[in-house]
Amino acid sequence: MSPWGLELLQTTLPELRALGAGYHARFFNTADAAEYEPKIWELIERNELGPVTTFFQQVRANAQEAWSWYFTSLRLLLHDAQGAPLLLLCVASPVDPSSHIALRVQRLLEENEFLRRHAATFATLTAREREVLRHLALGHSSPQIAETLHLSVQTAETHRRNIRQKLQPQTAAELGLYARAFNLV
C-alpha cells in the first residue's frame, strides 16, 4: 500500500498485515463488496496480465467517518515461477462528491441497490406484465397500452392491477424505478 493509502486509513503496513482477512471488513463497505469481489476473483482466475477490472467502492478510515466513494482499477501485474498470480496492482481514486459525475454515479449506485433489494419481487412479474410496466413508466394510459400491445382495455387494466399488487409501490414514481432498474426503459 502506498504511503498516501496508509495515511488515509490511519494505519501502518504491519498493522494492515496483522488484520489479515479482517482488513477488508474494517475499511470497505461489505454490501458493495458483494458486487465487485466476484469481478476481482474472475480477474485472478483468468490469470492474464492484460485485462483491467474497474469498480466503485466505499472506503472509510474508521467507524466514526462517513463512507467515501472511490473509483478503483485492478490489474494482475506479475506471475510467480509456477505461473500463478503473484502481484495485483490496485489504483483507487477518490470521487469528488461535488462533481456532476459523482451525482450520476450515486444515482446509478442507488438504482443498483434498489435492483438488489427488489429482484425477487420483480421476478414475480410475467413477461406481459413487464411490457405493461414499461409502458406505465413511459406515462402511457391503459387505452394507449391496450392499443400498442393489441389488448383490450380491460386486460391492460388487469395487468396494471396485478403489477401494483405484486410490486406494492408506494408511489407511481416507484414503478418508474422498477422500470429503470430492470432496464425496461
Legacy VTK file of the C-alpha trace (Angstrom):
# vtk DataFile Version 3.0
C-alpha trace
ASCII
DATASET POLYDATA
POINTS 185 float
0.000 0.000 0.000
1.238 3.482 -0.810
2.150 5.981 1.935
-0.906 8.012 0.861
-3.177 4.978 1.362
-1.689 4.235 4.763
-2.204 7.859 5.800
-5.787 7.802 4.518
-6.575 4.655 6.511
-4.658 5.979 9.529
-2.643 2.786 9.874
0.725 1.191 9.157
1.715 -1.689 6.898
2.447 -4.039 9.861
-0.998 -3.202 11.330
-2.638 -3.964 7.988
-0.825 -7.280 7.698
-1.884 -8.167 11.249
-5.537 -7.619 10.315
-5.393 -10.448 7.783
-8.830 -11.142 6.318
-10.350 -8.534 8.666
-8.703 -5.784 6.622
-11.475 -5.668 4.069
-14.367 -5.595 6.550
-12.698 -2.825 8.560
-12.146 -0.337 5.731
-14.582 -1.249 2.935
-18.370 -1.373 2.711
-19.200 -5.089 2.654
-22.512 -4.522 0.832
-20.577 -3.066 -2.115
-18.011 -5.840 -1.911
-20.663 -8.386 -2.810
-20.854 -6.640 -6.191
-17.166 -6.267 -7.023
-15.482 -9.212 -5.282
-16.638 -11.690 -7.969
-15.035 -9.422 -10.593
-11.758 -9.472 -8.677
-11.793 -13.252 -8.311
-12.621 -13.629 -12.006
-9.598 -11.480 -12.868
-7.367 -13.616 -10.646
-8.754 -16.894 -12.001
-8.286 -15.755 -15.622
-4.638 -15.252 -14.713
-3.943 -12.932 -17.669
-1.657 -9.914 -17.424
-3.611 -7.623 -19.772
-7.212 -7.213 -18.539
-8.208 -4.463 -16.113
-11.164 -4.681 -13.737
-12.806 -1.451 -12.578
-15.427 -0.792 -9.928
-16.694 1.744 -7.412
-16.202 1.081 -3.724
-16.851 2.860 -0.454
-13.938 3.350 1.940
-13.582 4.827 5.424
-10.717 5.047 7.883
-12.822 4.267 10.947
-16.400 3.567 12.024
-16.989 7.206 13.002
-16.374 8.536 9.495
-18.804 8.551 6.598
-18.138 6.331 3.595
-16.264 7.954 0.710
-16.570 6.756 -2.879
-13.517 5.617 -4.840
-13.145 4.501 -8.434
-10.785 1.536 -8.436
-8.846 -0.183 -11.218
-7.210 -3.542 -10.680
-4.758 -5.426 -12.876
-2.727 -8.591 -12.495
0.858 -7.401 -12.761
3.095 -10.398 -12.114
3.130 -14.219 -12.072
5.260 -16.385 -9.794
7.715 -19.021 -11.096
4.865 -21.538 -11.488
2.723 -19.063 -13.455
0.251 -18.387 -10.643
-0.926 -14.826 -9.868
1.613 -13.120 -7.626
1.020 -9.358 -7.684
-2.085 -7.244 -8.282
-1.819 -3.526 -8.896
-4.768 -1.633 -7.464
-5.252 2.090 -8.036
-8.116 3.788 -6.184
-9.036 7.400 -6.915
-11.463 9.375 -4.761
-14.630 10.559 -6.465
-15.223 14.242 -5.767
-18.685 14.322 -4.137
-19.447 17.762 -5.584
-18.823 16.787 -9.212
-21.651 16.064 -11.634
-20.132 12.629 -12.253
-20.373 11.772 -8.558
-24.069 12.646 -8.574
-24.670 10.400 -11.571
-22.653 7.611 -10.024
-24.647 7.979 -6.813
-27.907 7.630 -8.772
-26.584 4.520 -10.521
-25.474 3.005 -7.238
-28.836 3.748 -5.640
-30.545 2.154 -8.627
-28.291 -0.883 -8.262
-29.165 -1.141 -4.569
-32.878 -0.907 -5.480
-32.340 -3.690 -8.028
-30.717 -5.953 -5.422
-33.458 -5.347 -2.855
-36.311 -5.897 -5.319
-35.009 -8.568 -7.713
-37.124 -11.359 -6.214
-40.257 -9.209 -6.290
-39.635 -8.137 -9.888
-39.129 -11.789 -10.859
-42.782 -12.476 -9.992
-43.935 -10.373 -12.964
-44.872 -12.165 -16.161
-43.349 -11.121 -19.468
-46.581 -9.335 -20.410
-46.708 -7.519 -17.057
-43.156 -6.319 -17.678
-44.249 -4.943 -21.051
-47.150 -3.152 -19.393
-44.843 -1.825 -16.659
-42.579 -0.421 -19.352
-45.476 1.479 -20.876
-46.660 2.669 -17.454
-43.193 4.048 -16.782
-43.358 5.880 -20.111
-46.581 7.528 -18.946
-48.979 5.648 -21.190
-52.621 5.230 -20.208
-54.468 1.911 -20.211
-56.120 2.637 -23.593
-52.710 3.519 -25.077
-51.155 0.360 -23.618
-54.064 -1.732 -24.913
-53.693 -0.329 -28.415
-49.891 -0.719 -28.502
-49.894 -4.278 -27.144
-53.063 -5.333 -29.001
-55.025 -5.985 -25.809
-58.445 -4.988 -24.603
-58.514 -2.007 -22.243
-59.880 -4.324 -19.560
-56.886 -6.674 -19.968
-54.485 -3.730 -19.753
-56.247 -2.624 -16.551
-55.964 -6.158 -15.143
-52.229 -6.191 -15.840
-51.875 -2.792 -14.144
-53.743 -4.076 -11.098
-51.596 -7.244 -10.966
-48.390 -5.205 -11.253
-49.427 -2.970 -8.366
-50.438 -5.980 -6.291
-47.119 -7.762 -6.891
-44.765 -4.784 -6.587
-46.654 -2.897 -3.863
-45.310 0.507 -4.971
-45.747 3.407 -2.564
-45.943 5.889 -5.451
-46.229 5.903 -9.228
-42.619 7.069 -9.312
-41.579 3.810 -7.685
-42.989 1.953 -10.693
-40.615 4.068 -12.775
-37.750 2.961 -10.500
-38.579 -0.665 -11.242
-38.663 0.023 -14.975
-35.308 1.847 -14.948
-33.538 -0.515 -12.546
-34.567 -3.576 -14.563
-33.809 -1.973 -17.959
-37.371 -1.769 -19.217
-36.888 1.869 -20.210
LINES 1 186
185 0 1 2 3 4 5 6 7 8 9 10 11 12 13 14 15 16 17 18 19 20 21 22 23 24 25 26 27 28 29 30 31 32 33 34 35 36 37 38 39 40 41 42 43 44 45 46 47 48 49 50 51 52 53 54 55 56 57 58 59 60 61 62 63 64 65 66 67 68 69 70 71 72 73 74 75 76 77 78 79 80 81 82 83 84 85 86 87 88 89 90 91 92 93 94 95 96 97 98 99 100 101 102 103 104 105 106 107 108 109 110 111 112 113 114 115 116 117 118 119 120 121 122 123 124 125 126 127 128 129 130 131 132 133 134 135 136 137 138 139 140 141 142 143 144 145 146 147 148 149 150 151 152 153 154 155 156 157 158 159 160 161 162 163 164 165 166 167 168 169 170 171 172 173 174 175 176 177 178 179 180 181 182 183 184
